[in-house]
Amino acid sequence: MDKKRAAFFSIFLFLAVNVFALSNAIEGYYGHEDGRVYGAVTVALISTLLATVAFFIWKKAEYKK
């Protein structure tokens, strides 16, 4: 698997983790479970950061001359 395809796949993987973590954060918020909210938001932020990095790697590989 080349670098461009791996980065493209990882973007979708990190976004799926992000959606799952944010849904857990919302459930924890409505259930007044603060530990669950903080943990899920932390995972979502890390996932967003990794998806952003993967996007820039994909963009660099896609538009490389």
C-alpha positions in Angstrom: 0.0 0.0 0.0 1.5 3.3 -1.0 1.7 6.4 1.2 -1.2 8.2 -0.5 -3.6 5.3 -0.1 -2.6 4.6 3.5 -3.1 8.3 4.4 -6.5 8.4 2.7 -7.6 5.2 4.6 -6.3 6.6 7.9 -8.3 9.8 7.5 -11.5 7.8 7.4 -10.4 5.6 10.2 -9.6 8.5 12.5 -12.9 10.2 11.6 -14.8 7.0 12.5 -13.0 6.9 15.9 -13.9 10.6 16.3 -17.6 10.0 15.7 -17.6 7.1 18.1 -15.8 9.1 20.8 -18.0 12.1 20.4 -21.1 10.0 20.7 -19.7 8.5 23.9 -19.0 12.0 25.2 -22.6 13.1 24.5 -24.0 10.0 26.3 -21.7 10.6 29.2 -22.8 14.3 29.4 -26.5 13.4 29.5 -25.7 10.7 32.1 -23.7 13.1 34.3 -20.6 10.9 34.0 -17.7 13.4 34.0 -14.9 10.9 33.7 -16.5 9.4 30.6 -17.0 12.8 29.0 -13.4 13.9 29.6 -12.0 10.6 28.3 -14.1 10.6 25.2 -13.3 14.3 24.4 -9.6 13.6 24.8 -9.8 10.7 22.4 -11.8 12.8 20.0 -9.3 15.6 20.1 -6.4 13.2 19.5 -8.3 11.6 16.7 -8.9 15.0 15.1 -5.3 15.9 15.3 -4.2 12.6 13.7 -6.8 13.0 10.9 -5.5 16.5 10.2 -1.9 15.2 10.0 -3.0 12.4 7.7 -4.8 14.9 5.5 -1.7 16.9 5.1 0.3 13.8 4.3 -2.3 12.8 1.7 -2.4 16.2 0.2 1.4 16.3 -0.1 1.5 12.9 -1.8 -1.5 13.7 -4.0 -0.2 16.9 -5.4 3.5 16.0 -5.6 5.0 16.7 -9.0 
